[in-house]
Amino acid sequence: MIALPGIAIQDKIYESSNSLVYRGIRDDGVAIAVKMLKQDYPSPQELTRYRQEYKITRSLNLEGVIKAYSQQDYQGTLVILLEDFGGESLE
């Protein structure tokens, strides 16, 4: 599992060929989803795509769309901190 300052990671909730998603709790008690690229050292194109995903998600202020809180560098890759609405995987 990953270790991010100020976040207690609880469990992995999703894994695809490109990304991992974990459920966690921030120090202030807010539930979050932590989405990260799966590769340790993604290509510049993958990093650009991920940054764009964050910017687009962050700009959407619509009901039913999760909120993107922040983006962080993490050991050669990127992590996006998202609102956790408590959903469960359909798998």
MOMO-V14657 format. One record per run of one state. SS is the DSSP state (a for helix, b for strand, c for the rest). FROM is the first residue (numbers start at 1). LEN is the number of residues. If there is no record, write none. Layout:
{{SS FROM LEN} {SS FROM LEN}}
//
This chain:
{{c 1 3} {b 4 1} {c 5 2} {b 7 9} {c 16 3} {b 19 8} {c 27 4} {b 31 7} {c 38 6} {a 44 16} {c 60 8} {b 68 7} {c 75 2} {b 77 7} {c 84 8}}
//
